[in-house]
């Protein structure tokens, strides 16, 4: 019974990803917008959204409120503009689940899972849809190819598509022609007396299935190897490149590691794209 149950979970999740991706692409086609940036404010009216209100929502990023004749979106005005844009696209995606196909999908996904699990899955699916709305895969891939899908593409891609670094690198990971891992690093303050040490805060990889509470990310992953190139990236705004042995996930072997630092002060972090070399 367990293998069949697991297969049903994977099948339902794949159906969910296909659904929200297809609906996002249809909405983009309806909007007639063909080049970045893809602003959610231009997409919202096509989903019956009557108004978008920006106000302080505390710990919430956004809300979708059903109205008699459509919807209202509320966005946290205290967040940076690019985060507001993603939140707005995420809330637009929630409207997909008010449609017959979206409702049917949720019923199928429910199975033996509780309401909390299904709600988390819906949130993850809305993130996938928001990513597609702001960074349509076929268009994003074309722009990323101009930079050979490299780490140095993050800043110009983020600027072009009006998206924050994290959703940009996740999309870059998914459209990359080579399988890769993405790691976010911060300075490990517990080693301040020993010099600059870096700590991985999360790990993910190309098109990772989201079937756990952690969602797309593996938090505080254990990585094996020496990461001096990551420390170097932390100290500079220029990308760093290294080739070395490391352990990441279930992989042990040589990898290409491309890293770049972002932010400043206590908000400084490093993003790495890691390309494992698998034996043929």
C-alpha positions as CSV (number, residue, x, y, z in Angstrom):
1,X,0.0,0.0,0.0
2,X,2.8,2.4,0.9
3,X,4.4,2.4,-2.6
4,X,1.0,3.1,-4.3
5,X,0.3,5.9,-1.8
6,X,3.7,7.5,-2.5
7,X,3.1,7.2,-6.2
8,X,-0.3,8.9,-5.8
9,X,1.3,11.8,-3.9
10,X,4.0,12.3,-6.6
11,X,1.3,12.0,-9.3
12,X,-0.9,14.6,-7.6
13,X,1.9,17.0,-7.1
14,X,3.0,16.7,-10.7
15,X,-0.5,17.4,-11.8
16,X,-0.6,20.4,-9.6
17,X,2.6,21.8,-11.0
18,X,1.3,21.2,-14.6
19,X,-2.0,22.9,-13.7
20,X,-0.6,26.1,-12.2
21,X,2.1,26.4,-14.8
22,X,-0.4,26.1,-17.6
23,X,-2.8,28.6,-16.0
24,X,0.0,31.1,-15.5
25,X,1.0,30.8,-19.1
26,X,-2.7,31.2,-20.2
27,X,-3.0,34.3,-18.1
28,X,0.2,35.8,-19.6
29,X,-1.2,35.1,-23.1
30,X,-4.5,36.9,-22.3
31,X,-2.5,39.9,-21.1
32,X,-0.7,40.2,-24.4
33,X,2.5,41.2,-22.5
34,X,5.4,39.5,-24.3
35,X,8.5,41.1,-22.7
36,X,9.8,41.7,-19.2
37,X,9.0,43.1,-16.7
38,X,5.7,41.2,-16.3
39,X,3.9,43.3,-13.7
40,X,1.2,41.6,-11.7
41,X,-0.9,44.7,-11.6
42,X,-1.4,44.3,-15.4
43,X,-2.3,40.6,-15.0
44,X,-4.7,41.0,-12.0
45,X,-7.8,42.4,-13.9
46,X,-7.9,39.3,-16.2
47,X,-8.5,37.2,-13.0
48,X,-11.4,39.3,-11.7
49,X,-9.3,41.3,-9.3
50,X,-11.0,44.6,-8.7
51,X,-8.4,46.3,-6.6
52,X,-4.9,45.9,-5.1
53,X,-4.5,47.6,-1.7
54,X,-1.1,48.2,-0.1
55,X,-1.0,48.4,3.7
56,X,1.0,47.2,6.7
57,X,0.0,43.5,7.2
58,X,2.4,42.7,9.9
59,X,3.9,39.3,9.4
60,X,1.8,38.5,6.3
61,X,3.0,39.1,2.8
62,X,-0.4,39.3,1.1
63,X,-4.0,38.3,1.3
64,X,-6.7,37.4,-1.3
65,X,-10.2,38.4,-0.3
66,X,-13.2,37.1,-2.3
67,X,-15.8,39.7,-3.2
68,X,-19.3,39.3,-4.6
69,X,-18.0,40.1,-8.1
70,X,-14.4,39.2,-7.9
71,X,-11.4,39.6,-5.6
72,X,-9.3,42.1,-3.7
73,X,-5.6,41.7,-3.0
74,X,-3.9,43.2,-0.1
75,X,-0.1,43.5,-0.1
76,X,2.3,44.3,2.7
77,X,3.5,47.9,2.0
78,X,6.3,47.4,4.5
79,X,8.1,44.9,2.2
80,X,10.5,45.9,-0.5
81,X,8.9,46.5,-4.0
82,X,10.3,43.3,-5.6
83,X,8.9,41.2,-2.7
84,X,5.6,43.0,-3.1
85,X,5.5,42.1,-6.7
86,X,6.1,38.4,-6.0
87,X,3.4,38.5,-3.2
88,X,0.9,40.0,-5.6
89,X,1.6,37.4,-8.3
90,X,1.3,34.7,-5.6
91,X,-2.2,36.0,-4.6
92,X,-3.2,36.1,-8.2
93,X,-2.3,32.4,-8.4
94,X,-4.7,31.6,-5.5
95,X,-7.6,32.6,-7.8
96,X,-6.8,29.6,-10.0
97,X,-8.1,27.4,-7.1
98,X,-11.5,29.1,-7.2
99,X,-11.9,27.7,-10.7
100,X,-13.5,24.2,-11.3
101,X,-10.2,22.6,-12.4
102,X,-8.4,24.0,-9.4
103,X,-11.1,22.8,-7.0
104,X,-11.1,19.4,-8.5
105,X,-7.3,19.2,-8.2
106,X,-7.4,20.0,-4.5
107,X,-10.0,17.3,-3.9
108,X,-7.7,14.8,-5.6
109,X,-4.6,15.9,-3.7
110,X,-6.5,15.7,-0.4
111,X,-6.6,11.9,-0.3
112,X,-5.4,10.9,3.1
113,X,-3.8,14.2,3.8
114,X,-5.0,16.8,6.3
115,X,-6.1,20.3,5.6
116,X,-2.8,21.8,6.8
117,X,-0.8,19.7,4.4
118,X,-3.1,20.6,1.5
119,X,-2.9,24.3,2.4
120,X,0.9,24.1,2.4
121,X,0.9,22.4,-1.0
122,X,-1.4,25.1,-2.4
123,X,1.0,27.8,-1.1
124,X,3.9,26.1,-2.8
125,X,2.0,25.7,-6.0
126,X,1.1,29.4,-5.9
127,X,4.9,30.2,-5.5
128,X,5.5,28.1,-8.6
129,X,2.8,30.0,-10.5
130,X,4.0,33.4,-9.3
131,X,7.5,32.5,-10.6
132,X,6.0,31.6,-14.0
133,X,3.9,34.8,-14.1
134,X,6.9,37.0,-13.3
135,X,9.5,35.0,-15.2
136,X,7.9,32.9,-17.9
137,X,10.2,30.0,-18.4
138,X,10.7,30.2,-22.2
139,X,11.4,33.9,-22.1
140,X,13.5,33.8,-18.9
141,X,15.6,30.9,-20.4
142,X,16.3,33.0,-23.5
143,X,17.6,35.9,-21.4
144,X,19.6,33.6,-19.1
145,X,21.2,31.9,-22.1
146,X,22.8,35.3,-23.0
147,X,24.8,34.8,-19.8
148,X,25.4,31.1,-20.3
149,X,23.1,30.5,-17.3
150,X,26.0,31.8,-15.1
151,X,26.0,33.2,-11.5
152,X,26.9,36.6,-13.0
153,X,23.4,36.6,-14.6
154,X,21.5,37.0,-11.3
155,X,21.9,40.8,-11.0
156,X,20.9,41.7,-14.6
157,X,18.1,39.1,-14.6
158,X,16.7,40.3,-11.3
159,X,16.8,43.9,-12.7
160,X,15.2,42.9,-16.0
161,X,12.4,40.8,-14.5
162,X,11.9,43.0,-11.4
163,X,12.4,40.0,-9.1
164,X,14.4,39.5,-5.9
165,X,17.6,37.4,-6.0
166,X,16.1,34.3,-4.4
167,X,13.2,33.7,-6.8
168,X,15.5,34.6,-9.7
169,X,18.1,32.0,-8.8
170,X,15.4,29.4,-8.3
171,X,14.1,30.0,-11.8
172,X,17.7,30.0,-13.1
173,X,18.2,26.7,-11.4
174,X,15.1,25.2,-13.0
175,X,15.8,26.4,-16.6
176,X,19.5,25.6,-16.4
177,X,20.4,22.9,-19.0
178,X,22.6,21.2,-16.5
179,X,21.5,19.8,-13.2
180,X,22.6,22.0,-10.3
181,X,22.3,22.6,-6.6
182,X,21.6,26.1,-5.2
183,X,23.0,27.0,-1.7
184,X,22.4,30.1,0.3
185,X,25.2,31.0,2.7
186,X,25.6,33.5,5.6
187,X,28.5,34.3,7.8
188,X,28.9,31.8,10.7
189,X,29.3,34.2,13.7
190,X,30.1,31.3,16.0
191,X,33.6,31.2,14.3
192,X,34.3,34.9,14.3
193,X,37.5,34.5,16.3
194,X,38.8,31.9,13.8
195,X,38.3,34.1,10.8
196,X,35.6,34.2,8.2
197,X,33.5,31.0,8.1
198,X,30.4,30.5,6.1
199,X,27.3,28.5,7.0
200,X,24.7,27.1,4.6
201,X,21.2,28.2,5.5
202,X,19.4,26.2,2.8
203,X,19.9,23.9,-0.2
204,X,17.7,23.0,-3.1
205,X,18.1,21.6,-6.6
206,X,16.7,21.6,-10.1
207,X,12.9,21.1,-10.0
208,X,12.9,19.6,-6.5
209,X,9.5,18.0,-5.7
210,X,7.9,19.8,-2.8
211,X,6.3,17.0,-0.7
212,X,7.6,17.9,2.8
213,X,6.9,20.6,5.4
214,X,10.2,22.3,4.4
215,X,8.9,22.8,0.9
216,X,11.5,23.4,-1.7
217,X,14.4,23.9,0.7
218,X,16.5,21.7,2.9
219,X,17.4,24.0,5.8
220,X,20.8,24.0,7.5
221,X,22.2,21.3,5.2
222,X,25.4,19.5,6.0
223,X,27.9,20.1,3.2
224,X,31.4,18.5,3.1
225,X,34.5,20.2,1.7
226,X,36.4,23.5,1.9
227,X,34.6,26.5,0.7
228,X,37.2,29.3,0.5
229,X,35.7,30.5,-2.7
230,X,32.4,31.1,-0.9
231,X,34.2,33.2,1.7
232,X,35.9,35.1,-1.1
233,X,32.6,35.9,-2.7
234,X,31.3,37.2,0.7
235,X,34.1,39.7,0.8
236,X,33.5,40.9,-2.8
237,X,30.7,41.8,-5.2
238,X,32.4,39.9,-8.0
239,X,31.5,36.2,-8.7
240,X,34.0,33.5,-7.8
241,X,34.6,30.2,-9.5
242,X,36.1,27.0,-8.2
243,X,36.5,23.3,-9.0
244,X,36.8,20.9,-6.1
245,X,35.6,17.8,-4.3
246,X,32.6,18.2,-2.1
247,X,29.7,16.4,-0.6
248,X,26.2,17.8,-1.2
249,X,23.0,15.9,-0.7
250,X,23.7,12.3,-1.7
251,X,26.5,13.3,-4.1
252,X,30.2,12.9,-3.3
253,X,32.7,14.0,-6.0
254,X,34.1,16.9,-8.0
255,X,31.9,20.0,-8.5
256,X,32.0,23.4,-10.2
257,X,31.1,26.0,-7.7
258,X,30.0,29.5,-8.8
259,X,29.3,32.0,-6.1
260,X,28.3,35.6,-5.6
261,X,27.6,37.9,-2.6
262,X,24.5,40.1,-2.3
263,X,23.2,42.6,0.3
264,X,25.3,44.3,2.9
265,X,25.9,44.4,6.6
266,X,23.9,41.9,8.7
267,X,21.8,41.2,5.5
268,X,24.9,40.0,3.5
269,X,24.6,36.5,2.0
270,X,26.1,34.4,-0.8
271,X,24.4,32.3,-3.4
272,X,26.2,29.4,-5.0
273,X,25.3,27.4,-8.1
274,X,26.9,23.9,-7.7
275,X,27.3,21.6,-10.7
276,X,28.2,18.0,-9.8
277,X,30.2,16.0,-12.2
278,X,28.6,12.6,-12.4
279,X,30.5,9.6,-13.8
280,X,29.3,8.4,-17.2
